[in-house]
Amino acid sequence: MQNSSLLLNPVSENDLNQIAELAKTIWQKHYVPIIGQEQVDYMLQKIYNYDSLLDQIKNKNQNYYFIQSNNTTIGFLSVTPEENNCWMLNKFYLLEETAGKGFGSIILEKLKNSIKPKKIKLTVNRNNIKSINFYFKNGFTIESSAIFDIGNGYVMDDFIMVWQQG
């Protein structure tokens, strides 16, 4: 796949329902085996409803982007600027059928070229081996682990991973 055929395009308020639908499709395939159907349903309802997505953009300073290949949307990501040119990679999701094609690594490079970070941080479920290995392959290291209470008796049991400019 050529680098030029993959694009990051900003998401507008009018696109938030499409983000929610993409999240539902991706999460149902990827996260049910990791955290179970009930927690997936809870998190999708809590994080990916229109009002929550709008709040993330307007009040939490998250910048959402569609990931597109040959004019087809294949995923999305969101980042938040923090202090000292550190960025939080809040979300990074690609459709399952794109896995193993190098798209994720290309998009990470495009993101780095766009935001010019000194450091990128993210959280990833400790049992999400496929994603953890992807981040290792792309220069991230595990900084720490943390458990986040997300309500309704659910937690996120995550690694905090970082990439730093060499």
N, C-alpha and C positions, 0 to 999 in steps of 0.2 A: 504494500500500500504506500503510495507516495505521500510524503509529508504535506503537500499542498492540498490534498483532497480532504484533509481533516481540518475542521474549523471550530473555533469557540465563538459563539454568537451570544451577545447579551440577551437576557430574558427581560421582558417587560411585564407590567402588571397584567396585561391581557393574556400572557402565556402561562399564568400560574396553574390553571386547570390542566394544561398539558404536562407541566412538571409533576402534578399529583398523579396523573395517569401513568406516566413513565415510572415514577417511584413505586406505584402499586405493582406494575408488571415486573420490575426488577426485583423488588423485595419478596414477592411471592415465590419466585424461583430460587433466590439466593439465600434469604434469611430464615425461611421456615425451618430448614434442617438445623440451623445454628441456634435459634432462640425460640422456635415454636410458633404455631399459627396465632395463638392468642396474643402474644407479645407483638408480633408483626402487625396484627390488626389494630392493637392499641396505639402503637407508635405511628402507623400510617395515619390514623384518625387524628392523633395529637399534633404531629409535625407537618403533615402534608395536606391539611385542609386549606382552603383559600385564605381565610383570615390569618392563620398561623404563618403561611408563606408570605403574605403581605407584611405582617409584623416583622418577619426576619429581614425583609428587604428595607422597610422604612425605619424601623426602630433598632435593629440589631446590626445594621450596616453590612449585611451579607450581599455579596455580588453574585448573582446566578448567571450561568452560561449554559446554553445548549451545546452539546457536542454533536457535530454534524459531519457526515461522510457522504460525499456526492449528493448533496441536497436532502439527505435523509437524516432525521434526528435519531441518534443511537445512544444518547445518554445526556447527563447533565452534571454540573459541578457547582459548588458555591465556595467562595473564599471571603474572609473578613480580614481587613488590615488591622494589625495590632502595633504596639510600640516597637521602635528600632527596626523598622522594615521587616518585621516578622509577620507572617500571614498564617491564619488558621484555615486549613482546608476542611471545611465543614462537611461537605458532601462530594463524593466522586463516584458516579454510578454509570456503568455501561450495560447495554442489553447483553444478555448471556451469549447470544449468537455471535457477538463480536470478540469474545474471549480468545486469547491465544494468537491474535493477529498483530500484536504490537501497538494497537491503537492507544491503550492506556499510557504507555511510555511516551509515545509521540505527543499526546495531549499534555502530559506533565511538562514536557520540554516547551511546548507552546505556551503553557501557563507561566512557567519560569521566565521565558523571554518577554512575556507581556507585563508581568508585575515586578520583575527584577528583584526578587526577595533575597534577603540575607539568610532567612530561615523560614521553613514551612513546618508547621505542627499539624497533627491530626490525631484523632482517636480511632481505634479499630478494635472490634470485639476480639477478645483473646482466643476465641475458638474459630475465628475466620482465617484459617491457615492460608487459603488461596490468596487473600488480599494482603496478609502480612508478608508472604513471600514476594508478592508483586512489589510492595514498598521496599523490602530489603534489596531487591534487584535494581531499584531506582534510587539507591543511595540513602534511604531512611534508616535510622537506628531506633531501637526502643529506648526511650528516656526514662519511663516509669510505667507503673500500672495504677489504675484508679477504678473505683466503683462509684457510679453516678446513680442516685435514686431518681427515677423518672416518673414516679407516682404509680398509683394503683397496684402497689406491691411488686413492681418491676424495677430492675436495675440494669444498667449497662456496665458490664465487666470488661474494661477496655485496657489496651496498651496505649500509651501516649508515645507517638513516634515523631521523630524530627528529621528534617533534611537541612543541612547547613551548607551555604556556599563555600566551596573549597578555596 
